Amino acid sequence: MDDQLQGECWTLHVDEDGVLTLPDELWDTLGWSEGDEIEFLEQEDGSFLLVKAEPQDGVAEEVESINE
């Protein structure tokens, strides 16, 4: 993780439809974009840590070949 982001924390809420909306500032700060896969890692205190999932080798190629 970037040292500049170490210790940054956002509190997010899920709406009544179960939708979690990430603020634009968060997307920009983390360098995430639409289509990125995000992992939710449950923490001991009941909170979740969100991290960008690393692409698995071959998965992108497999998806591309299916769409062709």
CHARMM-style PDB file with segment names, atoms N, HN, CA, C and O in Angstrom:
ATOM      1  N   MET     1       0.845  -1.179   0.000  1.00  0.00      PROA
ATOM      2  CA  MET     1       0.000   0.000   0.000  1.00  0.00      PROA
ATOM      3  C   MET     1       0.884   1.233   0.000  1.00  0.00      PROA
ATOM      4  O   MET     1       1.936   1.241   0.640  1.00  0.00      PROA
ATOM      5  N   ASP     2       0.478   2.260  -0.699  1.00  0.00      PROA
ATOM      6  HN  ASP     2      -0.376   2.254  -1.219  1.00  0.00      PROA
ATOM      7  CA  ASP     2       1.189   3.524  -0.776  1.00  0.00      PROA
ATOM      8  C   ASP     2       1.313   4.114   0.620  1.00  0.00      PROA
ATOM      9  O   ASP     2       0.325   4.168   1.353  1.00  0.00      PROA
ATOM     10  N   ASP     3       2.526   4.566   1.009  1.00  0.00      PROA
ATOM     11  HN  ASP     3       3.328   4.522   0.413  1.00  0.00      PROA
ATOM     12  CA  ASP     3       2.738   5.152   2.333  1.00  0.00      PROA
ATOM     13  C   ASP     3       1.833   6.344   2.572  1.00  0.00      PROA
ATOM     14  O   ASP     3       1.428   6.598   3.706  1.00  0.00      PROA
ATOM     15  N   GLN     4       1.507   7.086   1.504  1.00  0.00      PROA
ATOM     16  HN  GLN     4       1.836   6.879   0.582  1.00  0.00      PROA
ATOM     17  CA  GLN     4       0.650   8.255   1.615  1.00  0.00      PROA
ATOM     18  C   GLN     4      -0.759   7.854   2.076  1.00  0.00      PROA
ATOM     19  O   GLN     4      -1.428   8.640   2.747  1.00  0.00      PROA
ATOM     20  N   LEU     5      -1.215   6.657   1.730  1.00  0.00      PROA
ATOM     21  HN  LEU     5      -0.672   6.019   1.185  1.00  0.00      PROA
ATOM     22  CA  LEU     5      -2.558   6.206   2.087  1.00  0.00      PROA
ATOM     23  C   LEU     5      -2.603   5.478   3.419  1.00  0.00      PROA
ATOM     24  O   LEU     5      -3.684   5.249   3.961  1.00  0.00      PROA
ATOM     25  N   GLN     6      -1.446   5.111   3.953  1.00  0.00      PROA
ATOM     26  HN  GLN     6      -0.568   5.296   3.512  1.00  0.00      PROA
ATOM     27  CA  GLN     6      -1.394   4.365   5.210  1.00  0.00      PROA
ATOM     28  C   GLN     6      -2.182   5.121   6.277  1.00  0.00      PROA
ATOM     29  O   GLN     6      -1.918   6.297   6.526  1.00  0.00      PROA
ATOM     30  N   GLY     7      -3.131   4.464   6.895  1.00  0.00      PROA
ATOM     31  HN  GLY     7      -3.346   3.509   6.693  1.00  0.00      PROA
ATOM     32  CA  GLY     7      -3.899   5.083   7.958  1.00  0.00      PROA
ATOM     33  C   GLY     7      -5.148   5.808   7.487  1.00  0.00      PROA
ATOM     34  O   GLY     7      -5.948   6.240   8.316  1.00  0.00      PROA
ATOM     35  N   GLU     8      -5.340   5.955   6.177  1.00  0.00      PROA
ATOM     36  HN  GLU     8      -4.690   5.604   5.503  1.00  0.00      PROA
ATOM     37  CA  GLU     8      -6.556   6.578   5.666  1.00  0.00      PROA
ATOM     38  C   GLU     8      -7.730   5.655   5.943  1.00  0.00      PROA
ATOM     39  O   GLU     8      -7.605   4.434   5.848  1.00  0.00      PROA
ATOM     40  N   CYS     9      -8.860   6.236   6.281  1.00  0.00      PROA
ATOM     41  HN  CYS     9      -8.961   7.228   6.358  1.00  0.00      PROA
ATOM     42  CA  CYS     9     -10.026   5.437   6.608  1.00  0.00      PROA
ATOM     43  C   CYS     9     -11.284   6.168   6.148  1.00  0.00      PROA
ATOM     44  O   CYS     9     -11.440   7.366   6.385  1.00  0.00      PROA
ATOM     45  N   TRP    10     -12.170   5.439   5.494  1.00  0.00      PROA
ATOM     46  HN  TRP    10     -12.043   4.466   5.302  1.00  0.00      PROA
ATOM     47  CA  TRP    10     -13.468   5.974   5.086  1.00  0.00      PROA
ATOM     48  C   TRP    10     -14.534   5.099   5.723  1.00  0.00      PROA
ATOM     49  O   TRP    10     -14.394   3.877   5.774  1.00  0.00      PROA
ATOM     50  N   THR    11     -15.593   5.721   6.204  1.00  0.00      PROA
ATOM     51  HN  THR    11     -15.707   6.713   6.162  1.00  0.00      PROA
ATOM     52  CA  THR    11     -16.741   4.973   6.693  1.00  0.00      PROA
ATOM     53  C   THR    11     -17.812   5.061   5.625  1.00  0.00      PROA
ATOM     54  O   THR    11     -18.232   6.155   5.247  1.00  0.00      PROA
ATOM     55  N   LEU    12     -18.257   3.912   5.137  1.00  0.00      PROA
ATOM     56  HN  LEU    12     -17.917   3.023   5.443  1.00  0.00      PROA
ATOM     57  CA  LEU    12     -19.248   3.853   4.067  1.00  0.00      PROA
ATOM     58  C   LEU    12     -20.493   3.155   4.582  1.00  0.00      PROA
ATOM     59  O   LEU    12     -20.429   2.348   5.510  1.00  0.00      PROA
ATOM     60  N   HSD    13     -21.612   3.469   3.980  1.00  0.00      PROA
ATOM     61  HN  HSD    13     -21.664   4.125   3.226  1.00  0.00      PROA
ATOM     62  CA  HSD    13     -22.878   2.882   4.414  1.00  0.00      PROA
ATOM     63  C   HSD    13     -23.558   2.188   3.244  1.00  0.00      PROA
ATOM     64  O   HSD    13     -23.414   2.593   2.091  1.00  0.00      PROA
ATOM     65  N   VAL    14     -24.294   1.146   3.559  1.00  0.00      PROA
ATOM     66  HN  VAL    14     -24.412   0.817   4.495  1.00  0.00      PROA
ATOM     67  CA  VAL    14     -25.077   0.402   2.578  1.00  0.00      PROA
ATOM     68  C   VAL    14     -26.504   0.955   2.640  1.00  0.00      PROA
ATOM     69  O   VAL    14     -27.078   1.081   3.722  1.00  0.00      PROA
ATOM     70  N   ASP    15     -27.081   1.287   1.460  1.00  0.00      PROA
ATOM     71  HN  ASP    15     -26.615   1.185   0.581  1.00  0.00      PROA
ATOM     72  CA  ASP    15     -28.442   1.837   1.467  1.00  0.00      PROA
ATOM     73  C   ASP    15     -29.482   0.734   1.675  1.00  0.00      PROA
ATOM     74  O   ASP    15     -29.133  -0.439   1.803  1.00  0.00      PROA
ATOM     75  N   GLU    16     -30.756   1.117   1.710  1.00  0.00      PROA
ATOM     76  HN  GLU    16     -31.039   2.070   1.606  1.00  0.00      PROA
ATOM     77  CA  GLU    16     -31.821   0.150   1.996  1.00  0.00      PROA
ATOM     78  C   GLU    16     -31.968  -0.921   0.928  1.00  0.00      PROA
ATOM     79  O   GLU    16     -32.591  -1.954   1.170  1.00  0.00      PROA
ATOM     80  N   ASP    17     -31.395  -0.683  -0.268  1.00  0.00      PROA
ATOM     81  HN  ASP    17     -30.889   0.157  -0.464  1.00  0.00      PROA
ATOM     82  CA  ASP    17     -31.418  -1.682  -1.340  1.00  0.00      PROA
ATOM     83  C   ASP    17     -30.186  -2.587  -1.325  1.00  0.00      PROA
ATOM     84  O   ASP    17     -30.027  -3.449  -2.189  1.00  0.00      PROA
ATOM     85  N   GLY    18     -29.313  -2.380  -0.328  1.00  0.00      PROA
ATOM     86  HN  GLY    18     -29.442  -1.680   0.374  1.00  0.00      PROA
ATOM     87  CA  GLY    18     -28.111  -3.200  -0.225  1.00  0.00      PROA
ATOM     88  C   GLY    18     -26.968  -2.730  -1.106  1.00  0.00      PROA
ATOM     89  O   GLY    18     -26.040  -3.488  -1.384  1.00  0.00      PROA
ATOM     90  N   VAL    19     -27.034  -1.465  -1.550  1.00  0.00      PROA
ATOM     91  HN  VAL    19     -27.789  -0.849  -1.324  1.00  0.00      PROA
ATOM     92  CA  VAL    19     -26.010  -0.930  -2.449  1.00  0.00      PROA
ATOM     93  C   VAL    19     -24.980  -0.145  -1.649  1.00  0.00      PROA
ATOM     94  O   VAL    19     -25.323   0.726  -0.850  1.00  0.00      PROA
ATOM     95  N   LEU    20     -23.725  -0.466  -1.877  1.00  0.00      PROA
ATOM     96  HN  LEU    20     -23.446  -1.173  -2.526  1.00  0.00      PROA
ATOM     97  CA  LEU    20     -22.608   0.254  -1.272  1.00  0.00      PROA
ATOM     98  C   LEU    20     -22.038   1.171  -2.339  1.00  0.00      PROA
ATOM     99  O   LEU    20     -21.575   0.701  -3.378  1.00  0.00      PROA
ATOM    100  N   THR    21     -22.067   2.469  -2.093  1.00  0.00      PROA
ATOM    101  HN  THR    21     -22.443   2.850  -1.249  1.00  0.00      PROA
ATOM    102  CA  THR    21     -21.544   3.432  -3.058  1.00  0.00      PROA
ATOM    103  C   THR    21     -20.225   3.991  -2.531  1.00  0.00      PROA
ATOM    104  O   THR    21     -20.153   4.496  -1.410  1.00  0.00      PROA
ATOM    105  N   LEU    22     -19.191   3.892  -3.353  1.00  0.00      PROA
ATOM    106  HN  LEU    22     -19.250   3.481  -4.263  1.00  0.00      PROA
ATOM    107  CA  LEU    22     -17.889   4.433  -2.983  1.00  0.00      PROA
ATOM    108  C   LEU    22     -17.788   5.854  -3.519  1.00  0.00      PROA
ATOM    109  O   LEU    22     -18.061   6.079  -4.698  1.00  0.00      PROA
ATOM    110  N   PRO    23     -17.405   6.821  -2.686  1.00  0.00      PROA
ATOM    111  CA  PRO    23     -17.306   8.206  -3.148  1.00  0.00      PROA
ATOM    112  C   PRO    23     -16.210   8.366  -4.200  1.00  0.00      PROA
ATOM    113  O   PRO    23     -15.214   7.643  -4.187  1.00  0.00      PROA
ATOM    114  N   ASP    24     -16.404   9.327  -5.116  1.00  0.00      PROA
ATOM    115  HN  ASP    24     -17.213   9.915  -5.126  1.00  0.00      PROA
ATOM    116  CA  ASP    24     -15.434   9.590  -6.182  1.00  0.00      PROA
ATOM    117  C   ASP    24     -14.040   9.835  -5.630  1.00  0.00      PROA
ATOM    118  O   ASP    24     -13.052   9.398  -6.219  1.00  0.00      PROA
ATOM    119  N   GLU    25     -13.954  10.535  -4.498  1.00  0.00      PROA
ATOM    120  HN  GLU    25     -14.757  10.890  -4.020  1.00  0.00      PROA
ATOM    121  CA  GLU    25     -12.649  10.828  -3.876  1.00  0.00      PROA
ATOM    122  C   GLU    25     -11.896   9.530  -3.558  1.00  0.00      PROA
ATOM    123  O   GLU    25     -10.679   9.453  -3.730  1.00  0.00      PROA
ATOM    124  N   LEU    26     -12.624   8.526  -3.100  1.00  0.00      PROA
ATOM    125  HN  LEU    26     -13.612   8.589  -2.961  1.00  0.00      PROA
ATOM    126  CA  LEU    26     -12.010   7.238  -2.769  1.00  0.00      PROA
ATOM    127  C   LEU    26     -11.482   6.561  -4.030  1.00  0.00      PROA
ATOM    128  O   LEU    26     -10.348   6.083  -4.054  1.00  0.00      PROA
ATOM    129  N   TRP    27     -12.319   6.521  -5.095  1.00  0.00      PROA
ATOM    130  HN  TRP    27     -13.241   6.910  -5.076  1.00  0.00      PROA
ATOM    131  CA  TRP    27     -11.890   5.925  -6.370  1.00  0.00      PROA
ATOM    132  C   TRP    27     -10.623   6.616  -6.873  1.00  0.00      PROA
ATOM    133  O   TRP    27      -9.661   5.960  -7.274  1.00  0.00      PROA
ATOM    134  N   ASP    28     -10.636   7.953  -6.846  1.00  0.00      PROA
ATOM    135  HN  ASP    28     -11.417   8.487  -6.520  1.00  0.00      PROA
ATOM    136  CA  ASP    28      -9.498   8.726  -7.347  1.00  0.00      PROA
ATOM    137  C   ASP    28      -8.248   8.494  -6.509  1.00  0.00      PROA
ATOM    138  O   ASP    28      -7.159   8.305  -7.050  1.00  0.00      PROA
ATOM    139  N   THR    29      -8.403   8.506  -5.192  1.00  0.00      PROA
ATOM    140  HN  THR    29      -9.288   8.659  -4.752  1.00  0.00      PROA
ATOM    141  CA  THR    29      -7.270   8.330  -4.286  1.00  0.00      PROA
ATOM    142  C   THR    29      -6.604   6.969  -4.471  1.00  0.00      PROA
ATOM    143  O   THR    29      -5.379   6.857  -4.449  1.00  0.00      PROA
ATOM    144  N   LEU    30      -7.433   5.932  -4.654  1.00  0.00      PROA
ATOM    145  HN  LEU    30      -8.428   6.024  -4.672  1.00  0.00      PROA
ATOM    146  CA  LEU    30      -6.908   4.572  -4.772  1.00  0.00      PROA
ATOM    147  C   LEU    30      -6.500   4.196  -6.191  1.00  0.00      PROA
ATOM    148  O   LEU    30      -5.820   3.191  -6.401  1.00  0.00      PROA
ATOM    149  N   GLY    31      -6.915   5.001  -7.161  1.00  0.00      PROA
ATOM    150  HN  GLY    31      -7.467   5.817  -6.990  1.00  0.00      PROA
ATOM    151  CA  GLY    31      -6.588   4.688  -8.549  1.00  0.00      PROA
ATOM    152  C   GLY    31      -7.433   3.556  -9.098  1.00  0.00      PROA
ATOM    153  O   GLY    31      -7.041   2.893 -10.058  1.00  0.00      PROA
ATOM    154  N   TRP    32      -8.601   3.327  -8.489  1.00  0.00      PROA
ATOM    155  HN  TRP    32      -8.920   3.866  -7.709  1.00  0.00      PROA
ATOM    156  CA  TRP    32      -9.507   2.287  -8.956  1.00  0.00      PROA
ATOM    157  C   TRP    32     -10.390   2.854 -10.056  1.00  0.00      PROA
ATOM    158  O   TRP    32     -10.584   4.066 -10.143  1.00  0.00      PROA
ATOM    159  N   SER    33     -10.923   1.973 -10.898  1.00  0.00      PROA
ATOM    160  HN  SER    33     -10.765   0.988 -10.828  1.00  0.00      PROA
ATOM    161  CA  SER    33     -11.824   2.422 -11.949  1.00  0.00      PROA
ATOM    162  C   SER    33     -12.943   1.401 -12.141  1.00  0.00      PROA
ATOM    163  O   SER    33     -12.861   0.273 -11.654  1.00  0.00      PROA
ATOM    164  N   GLU    34     -13.985   1.815 -12.856  1.00  0.00      PROA
ATOM    165  HN  GLU    34     -14.051   2.731 -13.251  1.00  0.00      PROA
ATOM    166  CA  GLU    34     -15.111   0.930 -13.111  1.00  0.00      PROA
ATOM    167  C   GLU    34     -14.611  -0.345 -13.767  1.00  0.00      PROA
ATOM    168  O   GLU    34     -13.795  -0.297 -14.687  1.00  0.00      PROA
ATOM    169  N   GLY    35     -15.095  -1.472 -13.301  1.00  0.00      PROA
ATOM    170  HN  GLY    35     -15.758  -1.511 -12.553  1.00  0.00      PROA
ATOM    171  CA  GLY    35     -14.675  -2.765 -13.832  1.00  0.00      PROA
ATOM    172  C   GLY    35     -13.615  -3.453 -12.988  1.00  0.00      PROA
ATOM    173  O   GLY    35     -13.370  -4.647 -13.163  1.00  0.00      PROA
ATOM    174  N   ASP    36     -12.975  -2.713 -12.065  1.00  0.00      PROA
ATOM    175  HN  ASP    36     -13.174  -1.743 -11.924  1.00  0.00      PROA
ATOM    176  CA  ASP    36     -12.000  -3.346 -11.168  1.00  0.00      PROA
ATOM    177  C   ASP    36     -12.734  -4.295 -10.231  1.00  0.00      PROA
ATOM    178  O   ASP    36     -13.840  -4.004  -9.775  1.00  0.00      PROA
ATOM    179  N   GLU    37     -12.111  -5.426  -9.951  1.00  0.00      PROA
ATOM    180  HN  GLU    37     -11.213  -5.663 -10.321  1.00  0.00      PROA
ATOM    181  CA  GLU    37     -12.690  -6.377  -9.006  1.00  0.00      PROA
ATOM    182  C   GLU    37     -12.178  -6.043  -7.617  1.00  0.00      PROA
ATOM    183  O   GLU    37     -10.972  -5.924  -7.401  1.00  0.00      PROA
ATOM    184  N   ILE    38     -13.110  -5.892  -6.671  1.00  0.00      PROA
ATOM    185  HN  ILE    38     -14.090  -5.989  -6.847  1.00  0.00      PROA
ATOM    186  CA  ILE    38     -12.772  -5.510  -5.300  1.00  0.00      PROA
ATOM    187  C   ILE    38     -13.078  -6.682  -4.362  1.00  0.00      PROA
ATOM    188  O   ILE    38     -14.154  -7.277  -4.427  1.00  0.00      PROA
ATOM    189  N   GLU    39     -12.124  -7.001  -3.497  1.00  0.00      PROA
ATOM    190  HN  GLU    39     -11.250  -6.518  -3.444  1.00  0.00      PROA
ATOM    191  CA  GLU    39     -12.319  -8.051  -2.497  1.00  0.00      PROA
ATOM    192  C   GLU    39     -12.709  -7.407  -1.167  1.00  0.00      PROA
ATOM    193  O   GLU    39     -12.164  -6.372  -0.784  1.00  0.00      PROA
ATOM    194  N   PHE    40     -13.650  -8.027  -0.475  1.00  0.00      PROA
ATOM    195  HN  PHE    40     -14.093  -8.868  -0.786  1.00  0.00      PROA
ATOM    196  CA  PHE    40     -14.068  -7.587   0.852  1.00  0.00      PROA
ATOM    197  C   PHE    40     -13.476  -8.561   1.859  1.00  0.00      PROA
ATOM    198  O   PHE    40     -13.841  -9.737   1.879  1.00  0.00      PROA
ATOM    199  N   LEU    41     -12.564  -8.076   2.694  1.00  0.00      PROA
ATOM    200  HN  LEU    41     -12.268  -7.121   2.678  1.00  0.00      PROA
ATOM    201  CA  LEU    41     -11.911  -8.922   3.698  1.00  0.00      PROA
ATOM    202  C   LEU    41     -12.449  -8.560   5.076  1.00  0.00      PROA
ATOM    203  O   LEU    41     -12.238  -7.448   5.561  1.00  0.00      PROA
ATOM    204  N   GLU    42     -13.151  -9.512   5.707  1.00  0.00      PROA
ATOM    205  HN  GLU    42     -13.322 -10.415   5.313  1.00  0.00      PROA
ATOM    206  CA  GLU    42     -13.729  -9.260   7.022  1.00  0.00      PROA
ATOM    207  C   GLU    42     -12.624  -9.175   8.075  1.00  0.00      PROA
ATOM    208  O   GLU    42     -11.716 -10.005   8.115  1.00  0.00      PROA
ATOM    209  N   GLN    43     -12.722  -8.157   8.919  1.00  0.00      PROA
ATOM    210  HN  GLN    43     -13.460  -7.483   8.887  1.00  0.00      PROA
ATOM    211  CA  GLN    43     -11.755  -7.939   9.985  1.00  0.00      PROA
ATOM    212  C   GLN    43     -12.315  -8.461  11.305  1.00  0.00      PROA
ATOM    213  O   GLN    43     -13.519  -8.690  11.420  1.00  0.00      PROA
ATOM    214  N   GLU    44     -11.458  -8.648  12.293  1.00  0.00      PROA
ATOM    215  HN  GLU    44     -10.479  -8.462  12.199  1.00  0.00      PROA
ATOM    216  CA  GLU    44     -11.874  -9.189  13.594  1.00  0.00      PROA
ATOM    217  C   GLU    44     -12.911  -8.324  14.295  1.00  0.00      PROA
ATOM    218  O   GLU    44     -13.718  -8.833  15.073  1.00  0.00      PROA
ATOM    219  N   ASP    45     -12.901  -7.000  14.024  1.00  0.00      PROA
ATOM    220  HN  ASP    45     -12.245  -6.586  13.392  1.00  0.00      PROA
ATOM    221  CA  ASP    45     -13.844  -6.100  14.690  1.00  0.00      PROA
ATOM    222  C   ASP    45     -15.186  -6.007  13.960  1.00  0.00      PROA
ATOM    223  O   ASP    45     -16.040  -5.206  14.339  1.00  0.00      PROA
ATOM    224  N   GLY    46     -15.378  -6.829  12.906  1.00  0.00      PROA
ATOM    225  HN  GLY    46     -14.684  -7.480  12.599  1.00  0.00      PROA
ATOM    226  CA  GLY    46     -16.635  -6.826  12.170  1.00  0.00      PROA
ATOM    227  C   GLY    46     -16.650  -5.882  10.980  1.00  0.00      PROA
ATOM    228  O   GLY    46     -17.601  -5.885  10.198  1.00  0.00      PROA
ATOM    229  N   SER    47     -15.609  -5.077  10.834  1.00  0.00      PROA
ATOM    230  HN  SER    47     -14.836  -5.074  11.468  1.00  0.00      PROA
ATOM    231  CA  SER    47     -15.515  -4.183   9.682  1.00  0.00      PROA
ATOM    232  C   SER    47     -14.945  -4.960   8.494  1.00  0.00      PROA
ATOM    233  O   SER    47     -14.542  -6.114   8.633  1.00  0.00      PROA
ATOM    234  N   PHE    48     -14.917  -4.325   7.345  1.00  0.00      PROA
ATOM    235  HN  PHE    48     -15.245  -3.387   7.232  1.00  0.00      PROA
ATOM    236  CA  PHE    48     -14.370  -4.950   6.147  1.00  0.00      PROA
ATOM    237  C   PHE    48     -13.273  -4.079   5.567  1.00  0.00      PROA
ATOM    238  O   PHE    48     -13.373  -2.853   5.562  1.00  0.00      PROA
ATOM    239  N   LEU    49     -12.241  -4.716   5.086  1.00  0.00      PROA
ATOM    240  HN  LEU    49     -12.160  -5.713   5.089  1.00  0.00      PROA
ATOM    241  CA  LEU    49     -11.159  -4.066   4.365  1.00  0.00      PROA
ATOM    242  C   LEU    49     -11.403  -4.340   2.893  1.00  0.00      PROA
ATOM    243  O   LEU    49     -11.541  -5.496   2.492  1.00  0.00      PROA
ATOM    244  N   LEU    50     -11.458  -3.285   2.080  1.00  0.00      PROA
ATOM    245  HN  LEU    50     -11.346  -2.346   2.406  1.00  0.00      PROA
ATOM    246  CA  LEU    50     -11.663  -3.444   0.641  1.00  0.00      PROA
ATOM    247  C   LEU    50     -10.314  -3.312  -0.049  1.00  0.00      PROA
ATOM    248  O   LEU    50      -9.587  -2.344   0.173  1.00  0.00      PROA
ATOM    249  N   VAL    51      -9.985  -4.288  -0.887  1.00  0.00      PROA
ATOM    250  HN  VAL    51     -10.576  -5.074  -1.067  1.00  0.00      PROA
ATOM    251  CA  VAL    51      -8.735  -4.256  -1.638  1.00  0.00      PROA
ATOM    252  C   VAL    51      -9.019  -4.620  -3.087  1.00  0.00      PROA
ATOM    253  O   VAL    51      -9.908  -5.419  -3.380  1.00  0.00      PROA
ATOM    254  N   LYS    52      -8.254  -4.025  -3.981  1.00  0.00      PROA
ATOM    255  HN  LYS    52      -7.531  -3.376  -3.743  1.00  0.00      PROA
ATOM    256  CA  LYS    52      -8.386  -4.353  -5.393  1.00  0.00      PROA
ATOM    257  C   LYS    52      -7.796  -5.734  -5.614  1.00  0.00      PROA
ATOM    258  O   LYS    52      -6.655  -6.002  -5.236  1.00  0.00      PROA
ATOM    259  N   ALA    53      -8.581  -6.610  -6.230  1.00  0.00      PROA
ATOM    260  HN  ALA    53      -9.508  -6.392  -6.537  1.00  0.00      PROA
ATOM    261  CA  ALA    53      -8.131  -7.979  -6.486  1.00  0.00      PROA
ATOM    262  C   ALA    53      -7.112  -7.972  -7.613  1.00  0.00      PROA
ATOM    263  O   ALA    53      -7.253  -7.238  -8.591  1.00  0.00      PROA
ATOM    264  N   GLU    54      -6.100  -8.787  -7.464  1.00  0.00      PROA
ATOM    265  HN  GLU    54      -5.986  -9.383  -6.669  1.00  0.00      PROA
ATOM    266  CA  GLU    54      -5.100  -8.931  -8.515  1.00  0.00      PROA
ATOM    267  C   GLU    54      -5.653  -9.862  -9.582  1.00  0.00      PROA
ATOM    268  O   GLU    54      -6.202 -10.915  -9.255  1.00  0.00      PROA
ATOM    269  N   PRO    55      -5.519  -9.492 -10.855  1.00  0.00      PROA
ATOM    270  CA  PRO    55      -6.009 -10.378 -11.914  1.00  0.00      PROA
ATOM    271  C   PRO    55      -5.269 -11.709 -11.885  1.00  0.00      PROA
ATOM    272  O   PRO    55      -4.059 -11.759 -11.665  1.00  0.00      PROA
ATOM    273  N   GLN    56      -6.017 -12.785 -12.111  1.00  0.00      PROA
ATOM    274  HN  GLN    56      -7.000 -12.744 -12.289  1.00  0.00      PROA
ATOM    275  CA  GLN    56      -5.404 -14.101 -12.145  1.00  0.00      PROA
ATOM    276  C   GLN    56      -4.947 -14.379 -13.570  1.00  0.00      PROA
ATOM    277  O   GLN    56      -5.665 -14.073 -14.522  1.00  0.00      PROA
ATOM    278  N   ASP    57      -3.777 -14.947 -13.721  1.00  0.00      PROA
ATOM    279  HN  ASP    57      -3.194 -15.195 -12.948  1.00  0.00      PROA
ATOM    280  CA  ASP    57      -3.247 -15.271 -15.044  1.00  0.00      PROA
ATOM    281  C   ASP    57      -4.228 -16.143 -15.808  1.00  0.00      PROA
ATOM    282  O   ASP    57      -4.745 -17.127 -15.280  1.00  0.00      PROA
ATOM    283  N   GLY    58      -4.476 -15.775 -17.044  1.00  0.00      PROA
ATOM    284  HN  GLY    58      -4.056 -14.975 -17.473  1.00  0.00      PROA
ATOM    285  CA  GLY    58      -5.316 -16.578 -17.907  1.00  0.00      PROA
ATOM    286  C   GLY    58      -6.787 -16.248 -17.835  1.00  0.00      PROA
ATOM    287  O   GLY    58      -7.529 -16.575 -18.761  1.00  0.00      PROA
ATOM    288  N   VAL    59      -7.240 -15.605 -16.758  1.00  0.00      PROA
ATOM    289  HN  VAL    59      -6.637 -15.340 -16.006  1.00  0.00      PROA
ATOM    290  CA  VAL    59      -8.663 -15.321 -16.621  1.00  0.00      PROA
ATOM    291  C   VAL    59      -9.108 -14.307 -17.663  1.00  0.00      PROA
ATOM    292  O   VAL    59     -10.139 -14.504 -18.307  1.00  0.00      PROA
ATOM    293  N   ALA    60      -8.351 -13.222 -17.846  1.00  0.00      PROA
ATOM    294  HN  ALA    60      -7.514 -13.062 -17.324  1.00  0.00      PROA
ATOM    295  CA  ALA    60      -8.725 -12.200 -18.823  1.00  0.00      PROA
ATOM    296  C   ALA    60      -8.739 -12.784 -20.224  1.00  0.00      PROA
ATOM    297  O   ALA    60      -9.643 -12.494 -21.007  1.00  0.00      PROA
ATOM    298  N   GLU    61      -7.743 -13.608 -20.550  1.00  0.00      PROA
ATOM    299  HN  GLU    61      -7.008 -13.844 -19.913  1.00  0.00      PROA
ATOM    300  CA  GLU    61      -7.688 -14.233 -21.867  1.00  0.00      PROA
ATOM    301  C   GLU    61      -8.890 -15.149 -22.074  1.00  0.00      PROA
ATOM    302  O   GLU    61      -9.458 -15.191 -23.165  1.00  0.00      PROA
ATOM    303  N   GLU    62      -9.277 -15.877 -21.041  1.00  0.00      PROA
ATOM    304  HN  GLU    62      -8.815 -15.843 -20.154  1.00  0.00      PROA
ATOM    305  CA  GLU    62     -10.402 -16.797 -21.127  1.00  0.00      PROA
ATOM    306  C   GLU    62     -11.699 -16.028 -21.385  1.00  0.00      PROA
ATOM    307  O   GLU    62     -12.519 -16.447 -22.201  1.00  0.00      PROA
ATOM    308  N   VAL    63     -11.880 -14.919 -20.699  1.00  0.00      PROA
ATOM    309  HN  VAL    63     -11.213 -14.579 -20.036  1.00  0.00      PROA
ATOM    310  CA  VAL    63     -13.082 -14.096 -20.882  1.00  0.00      PROA
ATOM    311  C   VAL    63     -13.112 -13.521 -22.291  1.00  0.00      PROA
ATOM    312  O   VAL    63     -14.159 -13.517 -22.937  1.00  0.00      PROA
ATOM    313  N   GLU    64     -11.977 -13.040 -22.768  1.00  0.00      PROA
ATOM    314  HN  GLU    64     -11.126 -13.043 -22.243  1.00  0.00      PROA
ATOM    315  CA  GLU    64     -11.922 -12.482 -24.115  1.00  0.00      PROA
ATOM    316  C   GLU    64     -12.301 -13.528 -25.149  1.00  0.00      PROA
ATOM    317  O   GLU    64     -13.046 -13.223 -26.080  1.00  0.00      PROA
ATOM    318  N   SER    65     -11.808 -14.751 -25.012  1.00  0.00      PROA
ATOM    319  HN  SER    65     -11.203 -14.998 -24.255  1.00  0.00      PROA
ATOM    320  CA  SER    65     -12.101 -15.776 -25.997  1.00  0.00      PROA
ATOM    321  C   SER    65     -13.568 -16.188 -25.971  1.00  0.00      PROA
ATOM    322  O   SER    65     -14.123 -16.568 -27.002  1.00  0.00      PROA
ATOM    323  N   ILE    66     -14.192 -16.117 -24.820  1.00  0.00      PROA
ATOM    324  HN  ILE    66     -13.742 -15.808 -23.982  1.00  0.00      PROA
ATOM    325  CA  ILE    66     -15.621 -16.443 -24.709  1.00  0.00      PROA
ATOM    326  C   ILE    66     -16.447 -15.379 -25.426  1.00  0.00      PROA
ATOM    327  O   ILE    66     -17.450 -15.694 -26.065  1.00  0.00      PROA
ATOM    328  N   ASN    67     -16.021 -14.110 -25.318  1.00  0.00      PROA
ATOM    329  HN  ASN    67     -15.206 -13.854 -24.799  1.00  0.00      PROA
ATOM    330  CA  ASN    67     -16.769 -13.008 -25.913  1.00  0.00      PROA
ATOM    331  C   ASN    67     -16.570 -12.893 -27.416  1.00  0.00      PROA
ATOM    332  O   ASN    67     -17.311 -12.152 -28.062  1.00  0.00      PROA
ATOM    333  N   GLU    68     -15.626 -13.575 -27.987  1.00  0.00      PROA
ATOM    334  HN  GLU    68     -15.024 -14.177 -27.462  1.00  0.00      PROA
ATOM    335  CA  GLU    68     -15.359 -13.470 -29.421  1.00  0.00      PROA
ATOM    336  C   GLU    68     -16.317 -14.286 -30.235  1.00  0.00      PROA
ATOM    337  OT1 GLU    68     -16.225 -14.304 -31.463  1.00  0.00      PROA
TER     338      GLU     68
END
